[in-house]
Amino acid sequence: MSDWDDPYDGDEEHDPIVLSPQVEAVFDFAVTPPDVVSAIAAFLVGLRETLDGGPHPDHAEAVPGLPGAYTAPLAHDLGLVQYHATGTPHGPGFYVARIVRTDAYPEEF
């Protein structure tokens, strides 16, 4: 059995969802409100479901002019997520590029 047989076993080397450094920084619980962290976690769960053959997260829209790029709102209108459908050596994946929080707009846009 290879490491890829269960892509959700915590093996970060083969994880089909890659977070940009900007998105990883959002998980600093000292500066990010818990409701925002929770909304982002829910979004990531939706991406995992997409990899299992489900639809893109609710209300996701393609970004015109950027093939494979999408934006989707976070739960409770806490912001927007930009992500990209990518390929990995092991199958489809996603790159979560950035999060624009409503409480930080426009300085992070």
Biopython code that builds the backbone (N, CA, C, O; Angstrom):
import numpy as np
from Bio.PDB.StructureBuilder import StructureBuilder

atoms = [
    (1, "MET", "N", (0.849, -1.177, 0.000)),
    (1, "MET", "CA", (0.000, 0.000, 0.000)),
    (1, "MET", "C", (0.895, 1.242, 0.000)),
    (1, "MET", "O", (1.799, 1.361, 0.827)),
    (2, "SER", "N", (0.644, 2.144, -0.912)),
    (2, "SER", "CA", (1.438, 3.363, -0.989)),
    (2, "SER", "C", (0.872, 4.425, -0.056)),
    (2, "SER", "O", (-0.239, 4.298, 0.458)),
    (3, "ASP", "N", (1.667, 5.482, 0.151)),
    (3, "ASP", "CA", (1.216, 6.606, 0.981)),
    (3, "ASP", "C", (0.016, 7.294, 0.368)),
    (3, "ASP", "O", (-0.780, 7.908, 1.079)),
    (4, "TRP", "N", (-0.127, 7.197, -0.967)),
    (4, "TRP", "CA", (-1.190, 7.944, -1.624)),
    (4, "TRP", "C", (-2.543, 7.246, -1.545)),
    (4, "TRP", "O", (-3.565, 7.868, -1.833)),
    (5, "ASP", "N", (-2.577, 5.975, -1.164)),
    (5, "ASP", "CA", (-3.850, 5.265, -1.097)),
    (5, "ASP", "C", (-4.840, 5.951, -0.163)),
    (5, "ASP", "O", (-6.046, 5.905, -0.404)),
    (6, "ASP", "N", (-4.362, 6.572, 0.876)),
    (6, "ASP", "CA", (-5.222, 7.330, 1.780)),
    (6, "ASP", "C", (-4.679, 8.761, 1.838)),
    (6, "ASP", "O", (-3.845, 9.069, 2.690)),
    (7, "PRO", "N", (-5.148, 9.647, 0.932)),
    (7, "PRO", "CA", (-4.557, 10.992, 0.847)),
    (7, "PRO", "C", (-4.839, 11.859, 2.064)),
    (7, "PRO", "O", (-4.265, 12.944, 2.163)),
    (8, "TYR", "N", (-5.675, 11.450, 2.979)),
    (8, "TYR", "CA", (-6.025, 12.287, 4.121)),
    (8, "TYR", "C", (-5.439, 11.759, 5.418)),
    (8, "TYR", "O", (-5.965, 12.037, 6.496)),
    (9, "ASP", "N", (-4.358, 11.003, 5.326)),
    (9, "ASP", "CA", (-3.785, 10.402, 6.525)),
    (9, "ASP", "C", (-2.806, 11.315, 7.254)),
    (9, "ASP", "O", (-2.131, 10.880, 8.187)),
    (10, "GLY", "N", (-2.723, 12.573, 6.838)),
    (10, "GLY", "CA", (-1.836, 13.517, 7.499)),
    (10, "GLY", "C", (-0.478, 13.626, 6.843)),
    (10, "GLY", "O", (0.381, 14.354, 7.340)),
    (11, "ASP", "N", (-0.253, 12.923, 5.734)),
    (11, "ASP", "CA", (1.015, 12.963, 5.032)),
    (11, "ASP", "C", (1.085, 14.253, 4.221)),
    (11, "ASP", "O", (0.556, 14.322, 3.112)),
    (12, "GLU", "N", (1.735, 15.273, 4.773)),
    (12, "GLU", "CA", (1.765, 16.583, 4.116)),
    (12, "GLU", "C", (2.519, 16.559, 2.797)),
    (12, "GLU", "O", (2.238, 17.377, 1.921)),
    (13, "GLU", "N", (3.458, 15.655, 2.631)),
    (13, "GLU", "CA", (4.230, 15.595, 1.400)),
    (13, "GLU", "C", (3.344, 15.284, 0.197)),
    (13, "GLU", "O", (3.602, 15.762, -0.907)),
    (14, "HIS", "N", (2.307, 14.489, 0.410)),
    (14, "HIS", "CA", (1.416, 14.105, -0.678)),
    (14, "HIS", "C", (0.014, 14.699, -0.533)),
    (14, "HIS", "O", (-0.913, 14.235, -1.196)),
    (15, "ASP", "N", (-0.155, 15.681, 0.291)),
    (15, "ASP", "CA", (-1.478, 16.271, 0.488)),
    (15, "ASP", "C", (-1.889, 16.987, -0.792)),
    (15, "ASP", "O", (-1.139, 17.819, -1.302)),
    (16, "PRO", "N", (-3.070, 16.674, -1.318)),
    (16, "PRO", "CA", (-3.500, 17.320, -2.563)),
    (16, "PRO", "C", (-3.954, 18.768, -2.386)),
    (16, "PRO", "O", (-4.230, 19.448, -3.375)),
    (17, "ILE", "N", (-4.035, 19.248, -1.155)),
    (17, "ILE", "CA", (-4.394, 20.652, -0.910)),
    (17, "ILE", "C", (-3.179, 21.352, -0.316)),
    (17, "ILE", "O", (-2.712, 21.008, 0.770)),
    (18, "VAL", "N", (-2.679, 22.340, -1.050)),
    (18, "VAL", "CA", (-1.499, 23.091, -0.626)),
    (18, "VAL", "C", (-1.941, 24.504, -0.267)),
    (18, "VAL", "O", (-2.684, 25.139, -1.016)),
    (19, "LEU", "N", (-1.482, 24.988, 0.875)),
    (19, "LEU", "CA", (-1.812, 26.348, 1.324)),
    (19, "LEU", "C", (-0.647, 27.278, 1.042)),
    (19, "LEU", "O", (0.509, 26.920, 1.268)),
    (20, "SER", "N", (-0.949, 28.466, 0.552)),
    (20, "SER", "CA", (0.092, 29.467, 0.350)),
    (20, "SER", "C", (0.574, 29.941, 1.715)),
    (20, "SER", "O", (-0.121, 29.746, 2.712)),
    (21, "PRO", "N", (1.757, 30.562, 1.779)),
    (21, "PRO", "CA", (2.225, 31.102, 3.065)),
    (21, "PRO", "C", (1.242, 32.105, 3.676)),
    (21, "PRO", "O", (1.106, 32.162, 4.898)),
    (22, "GLN", "N", (0.556, 32.894, 2.845)),
    (22, "GLN", "CA", (-0.417, 33.862, 3.353)),
    (22, "GLN", "C", (-1.562, 33.143, 4.039)),
    (22, "GLN", "O", (-2.041, 33.594, 5.079)),
    (23, "VAL", "N", (-2.007, 32.028, 3.469)),
    (23, "VAL", "CA", (-3.113, 31.277, 4.061)),
    (23, "VAL", "C", (-2.651, 30.573, 5.325)),
    (23, "VAL", "O", (-3.390, 30.530, 6.308)),
    (24, "GLU", "N", (-1.446, 30.022, 5.320)),
    (24, "GLU", "CA", (-0.925, 29.374, 6.528)),
    (24, "GLU", "C", (-0.852, 30.361, 7.691)),
    (24, "GLU", "O", (-1.103, 29.994, 8.838)),
    (25, "ALA", "N", (-0.507, 31.615, 7.392)),
    (25, "ALA", "CA", (-0.406, 32.628, 8.439)),
    (25, "ALA", "C", (-1.747, 32.913, 9.102)),
    (25, "ALA", "O", (-1.786, 33.349, 10.253)),
    (26, "VAL", "N", (-2.841, 32.675, 8.397)),
    (26, "VAL", "CA", (-4.166, 32.908, 8.958)),
    (26, "VAL", "C", (-4.416, 31.981, 10.152)),
    (26, "VAL", "O", (-5.207, 32.306, 11.038)),
    (27, "PHE", "N", (-3.747, 30.834, 10.175)),
    (27, "PHE", "CA", (-3.944, 29.881, 11.260)),
    (27, "PHE", "C", (-3.151, 30.238, 12.513)),
    (27, "PHE", "O", (-3.000, 29.401, 13.404)),
    (28, "ASP", "N", (-2.639, 31.477, 12.596)),
    (28, "ASP", "CA", (-2.026, 31.980, 13.825)),
    (28, "ASP", "C", (-3.167, 32.395, 14.749)),
    (28, "ASP", "O", (-3.733, 33.480, 14.616)),
    (29, "PHE", "N", (-3.488, 31.514, 15.679)),
    (29, "PHE", "CA", (-4.653, 31.721, 16.537)),
    (29, "PHE", "C", (-4.537, 32.954, 17.435)),
    (29, "PHE", "O", (-5.534, 33.403, 18.001)),
    (30, "ALA", "N", (-3.341, 33.498, 17.568)),
    (30, "ALA", "CA", (-3.171, 34.684, 18.399)),
    (30, "ALA", "C", (-3.722, 35.937, 17.726)),
    (30, "ALA", "O", (-4.075, 36.900, 18.407)),
    (31, "VAL", "N", (-3.798, 35.934, 16.399)),
    (31, "VAL", "CA", (-4.247, 37.135, 15.692)),
    (31, "VAL", "C", (-5.507, 36.930, 14.871)),
    (31, "VAL", "O", (-6.154, 37.906, 14.491)),
    (32, "THR", "N", (-5.869, 35.701, 14.589)),
    (32, "THR", "CA", (-7.046, 35.428, 13.766)),
    (32, "THR", "C", (-8.211, 35.030, 14.658)),
    (32, "THR", "O", (-8.076, 34.115, 15.469)),
    (33, "PRO", "N", (-9.341, 35.692, 14.526)),
    (33, "PRO", "CA", (-10.509, 35.348, 15.349)),
    (33, "PRO", "C", (-10.942, 33.897, 15.115)),
    (33, "PRO", "O", (-10.840, 33.385, 14.000)),
    (34, "PRO", "N", (-11.420, 33.248, 16.159)),
    (34, "PRO", "CA", (-11.834, 31.836, 16.032)),
    (34, "PRO", "C", (-12.907, 31.598, 14.965)),
    (34, "PRO", "O", (-12.896, 30.556, 14.309)),
    (35, "ASP", "N", (-13.826, 32.541, 14.782)),
    (35, "ASP", "CA", (-14.858, 32.321, 13.777)),
    (35, "ASP", "C", (-14.277, 32.304, 12.367)),
    (35, "ASP", "O", (-14.794, 31.602, 11.497)),
    (36, "VAL", "N", (-13.211, 33.067, 12.128)),
    (36, "VAL", "CA", (-12.562, 33.067, 10.819)),
    (36, "VAL", "C", (-11.822, 31.746, 10.608)),
    (36, "VAL", "O", (-11.900, 31.153, 9.532)),
    (37, "VAL", "N", (-11.110, 31.287, 11.630)),
    (37, "VAL", "CA", (-10.408, 30.002, 11.531)),
    (37, "VAL", "C", (-11.409, 28.882, 11.260)),
    (37, "VAL", "O", (-11.153, 28.002, 10.439)),
    (38, "SER", "N", (-12.532, 28.917, 11.942)),
    (38, "SER", "CA", (-13.565, 27.904, 11.746)),
    (38, "SER", "C", (-14.122, 27.946, 10.329)),
    (38, "SER", "O", (-14.342, 26.898, 9.721)),
    (39, "ALA", "N", (-14.350, 29.126, 9.803)),
    (39, "ALA", "CA", (-14.871, 29.256, 8.437)),
    (39, "ALA", "C", (-13.864, 28.739, 7.412)),
    (39, "ALA", "O", (-14.252, 28.102, 6.433)),
    (40, "ILE", "N", (-12.596, 29.003, 7.626)),
    (40, "ILE", "CA", (-11.563, 28.511, 6.711)),
    (40, "ILE", "C", (-11.471, 26.988, 6.788)),
    (40, "ILE", "O", (-11.344, 26.319, 5.763)),
    (41, "ALA", "N", (-11.533, 26.448, 7.987)),
    (41, "ALA", "CA", (-11.507, 24.990, 8.150)),
    (41, "ALA", "C", (-12.691, 24.352, 7.424)),
    (41, "ALA", "O", (-12.534, 23.317, 6.777)),
    (42, "ALA", "N", (-13.865, 24.956, 7.526)),
    (42, "ALA", "CA", (-15.038, 24.432, 6.829)),
    (42, "ALA", "C", (-14.831, 24.484, 5.315)),
    (42, "ALA", "O", (-15.230, 23.562, 4.604)),
    (43, "PHE", "N", (-14.215, 25.544, 4.827)),
    (43, "PHE", "CA", (-13.923, 25.646, 3.401)),
    (43, "PHE", "C", (-12.984, 24.528, 2.963)),
    (43, "PHE", "O", (-13.201, 23.908, 1.922)),
    (44, "LEU", "N", (-11.935, 24.264, 3.758)),
    (44, "LEU", "CA", (-10.985, 23.207, 3.414)),
    (44, "LEU", "C", (-11.648, 21.835, 3.399)),
    (44, "LEU", "O", (-11.301, 20.984, 2.580)),
    (45, "VAL", "N", (-12.594, 21.619, 4.297)),
    (45, "VAL", "CA", (-13.364, 20.370, 4.273)),
    (45, "VAL", "C", (-14.128, 20.263, 2.955)),
    (45, "VAL", "O", (-14.198, 19.186, 2.363)),
    (46, "GLY", "N", (-14.697, 21.367, 2.501)),
    (46, "GLY", "CA", (-15.404, 21.379, 1.222)),
    (46, "GLY", "C", (-14.487, 21.037, 0.061)),
    (46, "GLY", "O", (-14.901, 20.359, -0.880)),
    (47, "LEU", "N", (-13.226, 21.508, 0.119)),
    (47, "LEU", "CA", (-12.280, 21.154, -0.943)),
    (47, "LEU", "C", (-11.973, 19.660, -0.919)),
    (47, "LEU", "O", (-11.859, 19.031, -1.971)),
    (48, "ARG", "N", (-11.841, 19.099, 0.265)),
    (48, "ARG", "CA", (-11.599, 17.644, 0.375)),
    (48, "ARG", "C", (-12.772, 16.871, -0.239)),
    (48, "ARG", "O", (-12.570, 15.869, -0.926)),
    (49, "GLU", "N", (-13.987, 17.339, 0.010)),
    (49, "GLU", "CA", (-15.159, 16.679, -0.569)),
    (49, "GLU", "C", (-15.157, 16.802, -2.092)),
    (49, "GLU", "O", (-15.606, 15.889, -2.786)),
    (50, "THR", "N", (-14.660, 17.913, -2.613)),
    (50, "THR", "CA", (-14.547, 18.100, -4.058)),
    (50, "THR", "C", (-13.601, 17.054, -4.643)),
    (50, "THR", "O", (-13.865, 16.506, -5.713)),
    (51, "LEU", "N", (-12.496, 16.775, -3.943)),
    (51, "LEU", "CA", (-11.553, 15.755, -4.413)),
    (51, "LEU", "C", (-12.190, 14.370, -4.446)),
    (51, "LEU", "O", (-11.787, 13.521, -5.241)),
    (52, "ASP", "N", (-13.169, 14.141, -3.599)),
    (52, "ASP", "CA", (-13.864, 12.857, -3.568)),
    (52, "ASP", "C", (-14.987, 12.784, -4.601)),
    (52, "ASP", "O", (-15.806, 11.865, -4.561)),
    (53, "GLY", "N", (-15.031, 13.735, -5.515)),
    (53, "GLY", "CA", (-16.023, 13.702, -6.578)),
    (53, "GLY", "C", (-17.214, 14.606, -6.368)),
    (53, "GLY", "O", (-18.173, 14.555, -7.137)),
    (54, "GLY", "N", (-17.170, 15.426, -5.349)),
    (54, "GLY", "CA", (-18.275, 16.341, -5.090)),
    (54, "GLY", "C", (-18.136, 17.624, -5.891)),
    (54, "GLY", "O", (-17.143, 17.823, -6.591)),
    (55, "PRO", "N", (-19.128, 18.489, -5.786)),
    (55, "PRO", "CA", (-19.056, 19.778, -6.485)),
    (55, "PRO", "C", (-18.082, 20.722, -5.774)),
    (55, "PRO", "O", (-17.674, 20.479, -4.639)),
    (56, "HIS", "N", (-17.724, 21.794, -6.464)),
    (56, "HIS", "CA", (-16.891, 22.809, -5.819)),
    (56, "HIS", "C", (-17.652, 23.382, -4.626)),
    (56, "HIS", "O", (-18.879, 23.287, -4.573)),
    (57, "PRO", "N", (-16.942, 23.974, -3.674)),
    (57, "PRO", "CA", (-17.631, 24.559, -2.501)),
    (57, "PRO", "C", (-18.766, 25.492, -2.921)),
    (57, "PRO", "O", (-18.757, 26.056, -4.016)),
    (58, "ASP", "N", (-19.736, 25.639, -2.029)),
    (58, "ASP", "CA", (-20.916, 26.454, -2.311)),
    (58, "ASP", "C", (-20.543, 27.843, -2.830)),
    (58, "ASP", "O", (-19.673, 28.521, -2.285)),
    (59, "HIS", "N", (-21.218, 28.236, -3.881)),
    (59, "HIS", "CA", (-21.108, 29.568, -4.473)),
    (59, "HIS", "C", (-19.727, 29.870, -5.054)),
    (59, "HIS", "O", (-19.391, 31.037, -5.259)),
    (60, "ALA", "N", (-18.917, 28.833, -5.325)),
    (60, "ALA", "CA", (-17.624, 29.054, -5.971)),
    (60, "ALA", "C", (-17.857, 29.507, -7.400)),
    (60, "ALA", "O", (-18.749, 29.008, -8.087)),
    (61, "GLU", "N", (-17.049, 30.453, -7.838)),
    (61, "GLU", "CA", (-17.161, 30.967, -9.203)),
    (61, "GLU", "C", (-15.787, 30.990, -9.847)),
    (61, "GLU", "O", (-14.787, 31.302, -9.200)),
    (62, "ALA", "N", (-15.749, 30.658, -11.119)),
    (62, "ALA", "CA", (-14.501, 30.724, -11.872)),
    (62, "ALA", "C", (-14.048, 32.174, -11.996)),
    (62, "ALA", "O", (-14.869, 33.082, -12.125)),
    (63, "VAL", "N", (-12.736, 32.382, -11.955)),
    (63, "VAL", "CA", (-12.171, 33.719, -12.126)),
    (63, "VAL", "C", (-11.931, 33.930, -13.616)),
    (63, "VAL", "O", (-11.139, 33.202, -14.216)),
    (64, "PRO", "N", (-12.594, 34.907, -14.227)),
    (64, "PRO", "CA", (-12.412, 35.142, -15.665)),
    (64, "PRO", "C", (-10.944, 35.435, -15.996)),
    (64, "PRO", "O", (-10.287, 36.218, -15.310)),
    (65, "GLY", "N", (-10.451, 34.808, -17.036)),
    (65, "GLY", "CA", (-9.082, 35.047, -17.482)),
    (65, "GLY", "C", (-8.029, 34.238, -16.764)),
    (65, "GLY", "O", (-6.860, 34.293, -17.148)),
    (66, "LEU", "N", (-8.389, 33.490, -15.741)),
    (66, "LEU", "CA", (-7.440, 32.638, -15.018)),
    (66, "LEU", "C", (-7.963, 31.199, -15.034)),
    (66, "LEU", "O", (-8.712, 30.809, -14.138)),
    (67, "PRO", "N", (-7.588, 30.419, -16.020)),
    (67, "PRO", "CA", (-8.089, 29.047, -16.095)),
    (67, "PRO", "C", (-7.762, 28.254, -14.830)),
    (67, "PRO", "O", (-6.624, 28.263, -14.359)),
    (68, "GLY", "N", (-8.749, 27.584, -14.295)),
    (68, "GLY", "CA", (-8.560, 26.765, -13.100)),
    (68, "GLY", "C", (-8.622, 27.528, -11.793)),
    (68, "GLY", "O", (-8.479, 26.932, -10.726)),
    (69, "ALA", "N", (-8.833, 28.842, -11.854)),
    (69, "ALA", "CA", (-8.893, 29.658, -10.639)),
    (69, "ALA", "C", (-10.348, 29.907, -10.247)),
    (69, "ALA", "O", (-11.210, 30.110, -11.102)),
    (70, "TYR", "N", (-10.602, 29.888, -8.945)),
    (70, "TYR", "CA", (-11.950, 30.074, -8.421)),
    (70, "TYR", "C", (-11.911, 30.988, -7.204)),
    (70, "TYR", "O", (-10.887, 31.093, -6.528)),
    (71, "THR", "N", (-13.022, 31.640, -6.932)),
    (71, "THR", "CA", (-13.217, 32.328, -5.666)),
    (71, "THR", "C", (-14.468, 31.743, -5.025)),
    (71, "THR", "O", (-15.405, 31.322, -5.704)),
    (72, "ALA", "N", (-14.452, 31.733, -3.707)),
    (72, "ALA", "CA", (-15.610, 31.230, -2.963)),
    (72, "ALA", "C", (-15.723, 32.027, -1.668)),
    (72, "ALA", "O", (-14.711, 32.388, -1.068)),
    (73, "PRO", "N", (-16.934, 32.297, -1.244)),
    (73, "PRO", "CA", (-17.103, 33.024, 0.020)),
    (73, "PRO", "C", (-16.897, 32.098, 1.212)),
    (73, "PRO", "O", (-17.198, 30.906, 1.155)),
    (74, "LEU", "N", (-16.384, 32.668, 2.280)),
    (74, "LEU", "CA", (-16.306, 31.943, 3.546)),
    (74, "LEU", "C", (-17.678, 31.967, 4.209)),
    (74, "LEU", "O", (-18.501, 32.839, 3.930)),
    (75, "ALA", "N", (-17.907, 31.021, 5.070)),
    (75, "ALA", "CA", (-19.165, 30.972, 5.816)),
    (75, "ALA", "C", (-19.360, 32.267, 6.598)),
    (75, "ALA", "O", (-18.389, 32.893, 7.024)),
    (76, "HIS", "N", (-20.596, 32.659, 6.781)),
    (76, "HIS", "CA", (-20.994, 33.837, 7.569)),
    (76, "HIS", "C", (-20.452, 35.140, 6.988)),
    (76, "HIS", "O", (-20.293, 36.123, 7.712)),
    (77, "ASP", "N", (-20.163, 35.154, 5.671)),
    (77, "ASP", "CA", (-19.667, 36.361, 4.993)),
    (77, "ASP", "C", (-18.420, 36.938, 5.643)),
    (77, "ASP", "O", (-18.291, 38.155, 5.773)),
    (78, "LEU", "N", (-17.491, 36.061, 6.057)),
    (78, "LEU", "CA", (-16.275, 36.517, 6.720)),
    (78, "LEU", "C", (-15.137, 36.817, 5.755)),
    (78, "LEU", "O", (-14.067, 37.257, 6.176)),
    (79, "GLY", "N", (-15.360, 36.583, 4.465)),
    (79, "GLY", "CA", (-14.327, 36.880, 3.494)),
    (79, "GLY", "C", (-14.455, 36.026, 2.256)),
    (79, "GLY", "O", (-15.450, 35.327, 2.064)),
    (80, "LEU", "N", (-13.435, 36.090, 1.418)),
    (80, "LEU", "CA", (-13.365, 35.320, 0.176)),
    (80, "LEU", "C", (-12.086, 34.503, 0.151)),
    (80, "LEU", "O", (-11.070, 34.894, 0.726)),
    (81, "VAL", "N", (-12.151, 33.365, -0.521)),
    (81, "VAL", "CA", (-10.985, 32.516, -0.722)),
    (81, "VAL", "C", (-10.734, 32.415, -2.213)),
    (81, "VAL", "O", (-11.666, 32.210, -2.991)),
    (82, "GLN", "N", (-9.484, 32.559, -2.615)),
    (82, "GLN", "CA", (-9.107, 32.302, -4.002)),
    (82, "GLN", "C", (-8.320, 31.003, -4.004)),
    (82, "GLN", "O", (-7.363, 30.846, -3.245)),
    (83, "TYR", "N", (-8.728, 30.065, -4.867)),
    (83, "TYR", "CA", (-8.015, 28.796, -4.969)),
    (83, "TYR", "C", (-7.905, 28.390, -6.420)),
    (83, "TYR", "O", (-8.625, 28.892, -7.283)),
    (84, "HIS", "N", (-6.980, 27.463, -6.677)),
    (84, "HIS", "CA", (-6.693, 27.030, -8.043)),
    (84, "HIS", "C", (-6.732, 25.513, -8.103)),
    (84, "HIS", "O", (-6.145, 24.830, -7.264)),
    (85, "ALA", "N", (-7.429, 24.994, -9.105)),
    (85, "ALA", "CA", (-7.410, 23.558, -9.359)),
    (85, "ALA", "C", (-6.066, 23.234, -9.996)),
    (85, "ALA", "O", (-5.674, 23.864, -10.979)),
    (86, "THR", "N", (-5.368, 22.268, -9.447)),
    (86, "THR", "CA", (-4.040, 21.900, -9.929)),
    (86, "THR", "C", (-3.974, 20.397, -10.121)),
    (86, "THR", "O", (-4.876, 19.662, -9.718)),
    (87, "GLY", "N", (-2.920, 19.965, -10.727)),
    (87, "GLY", "CA", (-2.643, 18.545, -10.828)),
    (87, "GLY", "C", (-1.429, 18.219, -9.977)),
    (87, "GLY", "O", (-0.517, 19.036, -9.848)),
    (88, "THR", "N", (-1.418, 17.056, -9.410)),
    (88, "THR", "CA", (-0.263, 16.573, -8.663)),
    (88, "THR", "C", (0.175, 15.271, -9.326)),
    (88, "THR", "O", (-0.571, 14.714, -10.132)),
    (89, "PRO", "N", (1.354, 14.782, -9.008)),
    (89, "PRO", "CA", (1.754, 13.492, -9.572)),
    (89, "PRO", "C", (0.807, 12.353, -9.168)),
    (89, "PRO", "O", (0.820, 11.283, -9.777)),
    (90, "HIS", "N", (0.000, 12.589, -8.155)),
    (90, "HIS", "CA", (-0.891, 11.555, -7.631)),
    (90, "HIS", "C", (-2.352, 11.793, -7.984)),
    (90, "HIS", "O", (-3.217, 11.016, -7.577)),
    (91, "GLY", "N", (-2.640, 12.841, -8.726)),
    (91, "GLY", "CA", (-4.024, 13.114, -9.087)),
    (91, "GLY", "C", (-4.357, 14.590, -8.939)),
    (91, "GLY", "O", (-3.456, 15.425, -8.849)),
    (92, "PRO", "N", (-5.650, 14.918, -8.915)),
    (92, "PRO", "CA", (-6.045, 16.328, -8.813)),
    (92, "PRO", "C", (-5.728, 16.900, -7.433)),
    (92, "PRO", "O", (-5.582, 16.172, -6.452)),
    (93, "GLY", "N", (-5.629, 18.205, -7.395)),
    (93, "GLY", "CA", (-5.370, 18.888, -6.134)),
    (93, "GLY", "C", (-5.813, 20.332, -6.223)),
    (93, "GLY", "O", (-6.375, 20.770, -7.227)),
    (94, "PHE", "N", (-5.549, 21.062, -5.157)),
    (94, "PHE", "CA", (-5.897, 22.475, -5.088)),
    (94, "PHE", "C", (-4.770, 23.251, -4.432)),
    (94, "PHE", "O", (-4.099, 22.755, -3.527)),
    (95, "TYR", "N", (-4.570, 24.482, -4.902)),
    (95, "TYR", "CA", (-3.661, 25.428, -4.265)),
    (95, "TYR", "C", (-4.528, 26.556, -3.731)),
    (95, "TYR", "O", (-5.174, 27.259, -4.508)),
    (96, "VAL", "N", (-4.551, 26.739, -2.420)),
    (96, "VAL", "CA", (-5.339, 27.807, -1.800)),
    (96, "VAL", "C", (-4.423, 29.025, -1.730)),
    (96, "VAL", "O", (-3.502, 29.084, -0.915)),
    (97, "ALA", "N", (-4.697, 29.994, -2.600)),
    (97, "ALA", "CA", (-3.784, 31.106, -2.828)),
    (97, "ALA", "C", (-3.889, 32.218, -1.785)),
    (97, "ALA", "O", (-2.878, 32.681, -1.257)),
    (98, "ARG", "N", (-5.117, 32.643, -1.494)),
    (98, "ARG", "CA", (-5.241, 33.751, -0.543)),
    (98, "ARG", "C", (-6.639, 33.818, 0.031)),
    (98, "ARG", "O", (-7.598, 33.262, -0.505)),
    (99, "ILE", "N", (-6.709, 34.517, 1.131)),
    (99, "ILE", "CA", (-7.976, 34.764, 1.806)),
    (99, "ILE", "C", (-8.064, 36.253, 2.051)),
    (99, "ILE", "O", (-7.150, 36.861, 2.608)),
    (100, "VAL", "N", (-9.159, 36.827, 1.635)),
    (100, "VAL", "CA", (-9.411, 38.244, 1.903)),
    (100, "VAL", "C", (-10.516, 38.292, 2.945)),
    (100, "VAL", "O", (-11.666, 37.959, 2.659)),
    (101, "ARG", "N", (-10.162, 38.708, 4.154)),
    (101, "ARG", "CA", (-11.143, 38.787, 5.234)),
    (101, "ARG", "C", (-11.876, 40.108, 5.166)),
    (101, "ARG", "O", (-11.292, 41.139, 4.831)),
    (102, "THR", "N", (-13.147, 40.075, 5.483)),
    (102, "THR", "CA", (-13.925, 41.313, 5.436)),
    (102, "THR", "C", (-13.444, 42.307, 6.477)),
    (102, "THR", "O", (-13.575, 43.513, 6.268)),
    (103, "ASP", "N", (-12.894, 41.843, 7.589)),
    (103, "ASP", "CA", (-12.427, 42.775, 8.614)),
    (103, "ASP", "C", (-11.060, 43.370, 8.269)),
    (103, "ASP", "O", (-10.607, 44.286, 8.955)),
    (104, "ALA", "N", (-10.391, 42.872, 7.222)),
    (104, "ALA", "CA", (-9.083, 43.392, 6.821)),
    (104, "ALA", "C", (-9.134, 44.094, 5.462)),
    (104, "ALA", "O", (-8.123, 44.630, 5.010)),
    (105, "TYR", "N", (-10.285, 44.098, 4.813)),
    (105, "TYR", "CA", (-10.419, 44.754, 3.519)),
    (105, "TYR", "C", (-10.389, 46.263, 3.713)),
    (105, "TYR", "O", (-11.008, 46.725, 4.671)),
    (106, "PRO", "N", (-9.747, 47.051, 2.917)),
    (106, "PRO", "CA", (-9.072, 46.760, 1.656)),
    (106, "PRO", "C", (-7.569, 46.550, 1.810)),
    (106, "PRO", "O", (-6.897, 46.308, 0.808)),
    (107, "GLU", "N", (-7.018, 46.629, 2.998)),
    (107, "GLU", "CA", (-5.565, 46.583, 3.119)),
    (107, "GLU", "C", (-4.939, 45.261, 2.678)),
    (107, "GLU", "O", (-3.770, 45.254, 2.295)),
    (108, "GLU", "N", (-5.667, 44.142, 2.715)),
    (108, "GLU", "CA", (-5.099, 42.876, 2.283)),
    (108, "GLU", "C", (-5.502, 42.518, 0.863)),
    (108, "GLU", "O", (-5.092, 41.472, 0.360)),
    (109, "PHE", "N", (-6.281, 43.344, 0.210)),
    (109, "PHE", "CA", (-6.749, 43.003, -1.127)),
    (109, "PHE", "C", (-5.683, 43.253, -2.148)),
    (109, "PHE", "O", (-5.900, 43.020, -3.337)),
]
sb = StructureBuilder()
sb.init_structure("model")
sb.init_model(0)
sb.init_chain("A")
sb.init_seg("    ")
for serial, (resi, resn, name, xyz) in enumerate(atoms, 1):
    if name == "N":
        sb.init_residue(resn, " ", resi, " ")
    sb.init_atom(name, np.array(xyz, "f"), 0.0, 1.0, " ", f" {name:<3s}", serial, name[0])
structure = sb.get_structure()
